[in-house]
Amino acid sequence: MSPAPSWGACARLDYELEMGVLIGTGNKLGEPIPIEKAEDHVFGVVLMNDWSARDIQAWEYVPLGPFNGKNFGTTISPWIITLEALEPSRVKGRTQEPTPLPYLKEEKKAHFDIPLQVLIKSEKMKEGKQVSTSNAKYLYWSFNQMVAHHTSTGCNLQPGDLLGTGTISGPGEGEFGSIIELSWNGTKEIDLEGEKRKFLDDGDTVILRGGCKGVGFGDCSGKVLPANK
């Protein structure tokens, strides 16, 4: 990496396997949403690819935090799935240590067992190749906790607001939710039917898939285009 900043196309483009929480009913400014009522404010969930320019992001986040490394694009799946439709897949989340503060504590099953897949398709490939799997049940924070925490300062959510969960990675090496994890920060190549990748190339299509017990989200698919010059 060059010691001096430069202007140019991203050289370390990545995807992030996430879920997005869409708000239905919002809250008034100054009125936090208690965790026991958080689900009443969730319209539904989608698969979400929160694209990341890792080289730009790494330069930005000290001391300001990511901005241009994250703001250029987000892809979501075509179907919004309600929590009622996901009810048969409801599970209890992992043990949280340290114990969350009282405003984030919940006893009920608030996570969902949703198997997830990531596929990458180059322009030379007819079909995408699965590069990893994961599961929404691996999320540390529940959808309810995200809503309760976001509004804990009185921030007002509005209908249509989208909250991203953050990258969903499992405990196994084949369950990583981003290419920076799969390639061990660019030190390991990923094989795409003879083509090698450490990060995404122009023309690559990233496809996220997920579904459970008869419920599908549809493909969350996006293609990498060359940077404007």
PAZA-255912 format. One record per residue (C-alpha): residue number from 1; residue in one letter; x, y, z. Coordinates in steps of 0.05 Angstrom, whole numbers, plus 5000, padded with zeros to 4 digits. Layout:
<nodes>
[NUM; 'a'; [X; Y; Z]]
...
</nodes>
This chain:
<nodes>
[1; 'm'; [5000; 5000; 5000]]
[2; 's'; [5027; 5068; 4981]]
[3; 'p'; [5045; 5113; 5041]]
[4; 'a'; [5012; 5172; 5005]]
[5; 'p'; [4939; 5175; 4985]]
[6; 's'; [4920; 5172; 4911]]
[7; 'w'; [4856; 5179; 4871]]
[8; 'g'; [4833; 5120; 4829]]
[9; 'a'; [4790; 5059; 4822]]
[10; 'c'; [4782; 5011; 4880]]
[11; 'a'; [4832; 4953; 4878]]
[12; 'r'; [4802; 4912; 4935]]
[13; 'l'; [4728; 4909; 4922]]
[14; 'd'; [4688; 4864; 4968]]
[15; 'y'; [4616; 4843; 4984]]
[16; 'e'; [4585; 4834; 5053]]
[17; 'l'; [4533; 4781; 5066]]
[18; 'e'; [4480; 4815; 5109]]
[19; 'm'; [4406; 4819; 5123]]
[20; 'g'; [4368; 4884; 5120]]
[21; 'v'; [4312; 4902; 5169]]
[22; 'l'; [4258; 4947; 5138]]
[23; 'i'; [4219; 4991; 5186]]
[24; 'g'; [4143; 4993; 5180]]
[25; 't'; [4116; 5037; 5236]]
[26; 'g'; [4167; 5088; 5261]]
[27; 'n'; [4172; 5124; 5327]]
[28; 'k'; [4166; 5197; 5347]]
[29; 'l'; [4229; 5237; 5357]]
[30; 'g'; [4252; 5230; 5429]]
[31; 'e'; [4212; 5167; 5443]]
[32; 'p'; [4255; 5104; 5444]]
[33; 'i'; [4226; 5037; 5423]]
[34; 'p'; [4229; 4987; 5481]]
[35; 'i'; [4256; 4919; 5461]]
[36; 'e'; [4192; 4883; 5478]]
[37; 'k'; [4156; 4924; 5425]]
[38; 'a'; [4211; 4926; 5373]]
[39; 'e'; [4180; 4872; 5328]]
[40; 'd'; [4117; 4914; 5322]]
[41; 'h'; [4159; 4965; 5283]]
[42; 'v'; [4191; 4915; 5234]]
[43; 'f'; [4156; 4909; 5167]]
[44; 'g'; [4201; 4854; 5141]]
[45; 'v'; [4272; 4832; 5124]]
[46; 'v'; [4312; 4823; 5060]]
[47; 'l'; [4379; 4796; 5039]]
[48; 'm'; [4430; 4852; 5033]]
[49; 'n'; [4498; 4861; 5001]]
[50; 'd'; [4533; 4921; 5033]]
[51; 'w'; [4589; 4928; 4981]]
[52; 's'; [4655; 4951; 5010]]
[53; 'a'; [4717; 4983; 4978]]
[54; 'r'; [4767; 4954; 5028]]
[55; 'd'; [4827; 4995; 5006]]
[56; 'i'; [4788; 5061; 5010]]
[57; 'q'; [4754; 5040; 5074]]
[58; 'a'; [4821; 5023; 5108]]
[59; 'w'; [4848; 5092; 5091]]
[60; 'e'; [4786; 5128; 5115]]
[61; 'y'; [4768; 5095; 5180]]
[62; 'v'; [4826; 5126; 5220]]
[63; 'p'; [4806; 5176; 5245]]
[64; 'l'; [4740; 5191; 5209]]
[65; 'g'; [4708; 5123; 5197]]
[66; 'p'; [4686; 5093; 5129]]
[67; 'f'; [4650; 5138; 5081]]
[68; 'n'; [4668; 5132; 5007]]
[69; 'g'; [4689; 5061; 5021]]
[70; 'k'; [4616; 5043; 5035]]
[71; 'n'; [4570; 5095; 5003]]
[72; 'f'; [4573; 5075; 4930]]
[73; 'g'; [4522; 5019; 4928]]
[74; 't'; [4477; 4971; 4966]]
[75; 't'; [4439; 4912; 4936]]
[76; 'i'; [4377; 4880; 4967]]
[77; 's'; [4336; 4819; 4948]]
[78; 'p'; [4270; 4828; 4910]]
[79; 'w'; [4223; 4800; 4964]]
[80; 'i'; [4210; 4830; 5032]]
[81; 'i'; [4195; 4773; 5080]]
[82; 't'; [4153; 4787; 5142]]
[83; 'l'; [4171; 4760; 5210]]
[84; 'e'; [4105; 4722; 5210]]
[85; 'a'; [4129; 4683; 5150]]
[86; 'l'; [4194; 4667; 5186]]
[87; 'e'; [4160; 4646; 5250]]
[88; 'p'; [4172; 4570; 5239]]
[89; 's'; [4246; 4584; 5235]]
[90; 'r'; [4251; 4624; 5300]]
[91; 'v'; [4309; 4602; 5346]]
[92; 'k'; [4344; 4628; 5408]]
[93; 'g'; [4407; 4668; 5395]]
[94; 'r'; [4476; 4654; 5422]]
[95; 't'; [4496; 4671; 5493]]
[96; 'q'; [4517; 4744; 5496]]
[97; 'e'; [4578; 4760; 5539]]
[98; 'p'; [4580; 4807; 5573]]
[99; 't'; [4506; 4808; 5591]]
[100; 'p'; [4472; 4865; 5553]]
[101; 'l'; [4446; 4925; 5591]]
[102; 'p'; [4373; 4920; 5613]]
[103; 'y'; [4346; 4959; 5553]]
[104; 'l'; [4374; 4905; 5506]]
[105; 'k'; [4359; 4842; 5546]]
[106; 'e'; [4307; 4794; 5518]]
[107; 'e'; [4288; 4725; 5538]]
[108; 'k'; [4246; 4701; 5479]]
[109; 'k'; [4271; 4669; 5416]]
[110; 'a'; [4288; 4728; 5371]]
[111; 'h'; [4336; 4699; 5319]]
[112; 'f'; [4319; 4660; 5256]]
[113; 'd'; [4350; 4597; 5226]]
[114; 'i'; [4358; 4621; 5154]]
[115; 'p'; [4412; 4584; 5113]]
[116; 'l'; [4450; 4632; 5067]]
[117; 'q'; [4495; 4623; 5006]]
[118; 'v'; [4544; 4667; 4969]]
[119; 'l'; [4560; 4654; 4896]]
[120; 'i'; [4607; 4691; 4849]]
[121; 'k'; [4600; 4689; 4773]]
[122; 's'; [4653; 4717; 4726]]
[123; 'e'; [4637; 4738; 4656]]
[124; 'k'; [4668; 4674; 4630]]
[125; 'm'; [4624; 4629; 4674]]
[126; 'k'; [4555; 4604; 4655]]
[127; 'e'; [4534; 4594; 4727]]
[128; 'g'; [4556; 4623; 4793]]
[129; 'k'; [4602; 4583; 4838]]
[130; 'q'; [4585; 4577; 4912]]
[131; 'v'; [4643; 4605; 4952]]
[132; 's'; [4613; 4603; 5022]]
[133; 't'; [4551; 4589; 5064]]
[134; 's'; [4527; 4620; 5128]]
[135; 'n'; [4464; 4627; 5170]]
[136; 'a'; [4425; 4685; 5199]]
[137; 'k'; [4424; 4650; 5267]]
[138; 'y'; [4498; 4668; 5273]]
[139; 'l'; [4481; 4741; 5283]]
[140; 'y'; [4504; 4766; 5351]]
[141; 'w'; [4449; 4819; 5358]]
[142; 's'; [4376; 4805; 5342]]
[143; 'f'; [4334; 4849; 5298]]
[144; 'n'; [4297; 4872; 5361]]
[145; 'q'; [4362; 4893; 5394]]
[146; 'm'; [4383; 4932; 5333]]
[147; 'v'; [4317; 4971; 5332]]
[148; 'a'; [4318; 4983; 5408]]
[149; 'h'; [4390; 5007; 5408]]
[150; 'h'; [4382; 5051; 5347]]
[151; 't'; [4325; 5088; 5379]]
[152; 's'; [4352; 5087; 5450]]
[153; 't'; [4375; 5160; 5444]]
[154; 'g'; [4308; 5182; 5417]]
[155; 'c'; [4327; 5176; 5344]]
[156; 'n'; [4264; 5171; 5302]]
[157; 'l'; [4259; 5114; 5252]]
[158; 'q'; [4211; 5125; 5194]]
[159; 'p'; [4173; 5077; 5148]]
[160; 'g'; [4220; 5048; 5096]]
[161; 'd'; [4284; 5058; 5136]]
[162; 'l'; [4334; 5002; 5125]]
[163; 'l'; [4379; 4975; 5180]]
[164; 'g'; [4437; 4930; 5159]]
[165; 't'; [4458; 4873; 5206]]
[166; 'g'; [4532; 4874; 5190]]
[167; 't'; [4569; 4816; 5159]]
[168; 'i'; [4541; 4747; 5176]]
[169; 's'; [4598; 4698; 5185]]
[170; 'g'; [4595; 4630; 5216]]
[171; 'p'; [4648; 4593; 5258]]
[172; 'g'; [4676; 4553; 5201]]
[173; 'e'; [4725; 4578; 5147]]
[174; 'g'; [4673; 4560; 5093]]
[175; 'e'; [4621; 4604; 5129]]
[176; 'f'; [4654; 4672; 5119]]
[177; 'g'; [4609; 4728; 5095]]
[178; 's'; [4660; 4769; 5057]]
[179; 'i'; [4716; 4758; 5008]]
[180; 'i'; [4767; 4793; 5053]]
[181; 'e'; [4755; 4736; 5103]]
[182; 'l'; [4755; 4681; 5050]]
[183; 's'; [4820; 4706; 5020]]
[184; 'w'; [4851; 4720; 5088]]
[185; 'n'; [4859; 4794; 5070]]
[186; 'g'; [4884; 4779; 5000]]
[187; 't'; [4937; 4728; 5020]]
[188; 'k'; [4898; 4668; 4993]]
[189; 'e'; [4868; 4658; 4924]]
[190; 'i'; [4796; 4636; 4912]]
[191; 'd'; [4786; 4590; 4852]]
[192; 'l'; [4728; 4606; 4804]]
[193; 'e'; [4733; 4548; 4755]]
[194; 'g'; [4805; 4564; 4738]]
[195; 'e'; [4801; 4639; 4749]]
[196; 'k'; [4834; 4665; 4812]]
[197; 'r'; [4808; 4719; 4858]]
[198; 'k'; [4834; 4754; 4919]]
[199; 'f'; [4781; 4809; 4913]]
[200; 'l'; [4726; 4822; 4862]]
[201; 'd'; [4742; 4841; 4789]]
[202; 'd'; [4703; 4881; 4738]]
[203; 'g'; [4648; 4838; 4708]]
[204; 'd'; [4640; 4794; 4770]]
[205; 't'; [4569; 4782; 4793]]
[206; 'v'; [4556; 4768; 4867]]
[207; 'i'; [4493; 4729; 4884]]
[208; 'l'; [4466; 4721; 4955]]
[209; 'r'; [4413; 4669; 4967]]
[210; 'g'; [4373; 4649; 5028]]
[211; 'g'; [4310; 4614; 5048]]
[212; 'c'; [4279; 4569; 5101]]
[213; 'k'; [4219; 4524; 5107]]
[214; 'g'; [4185; 4543; 5042]]
[215; 'v'; [4204; 4617; 5046]]
[216; 'g'; [4253; 4647; 4995]]
[217; 'f'; [4280; 4717; 4987]]
[218; 'g'; [4299; 4713; 4913]]
[219; 'd'; [4369; 4726; 4888]]
[220; 'c'; [4404; 4787; 4916]]
[221; 's'; [4447; 4797; 4854]]
[222; 'g'; [4494; 4853; 4832]]
[223; 'k'; [4547; 4859; 4778]]
[224; 'v'; [4612; 4898; 4785]]
[225; 'l'; [4620; 4950; 4730]]
[226; 'p'; [4685; 4987; 4712]]
[227; 'a'; [4697; 5052; 4749]]
[228; 'n'; [4683; 5118; 4713]]
[229; 'k'; [4745; 5152; 4688]]
</nodes>
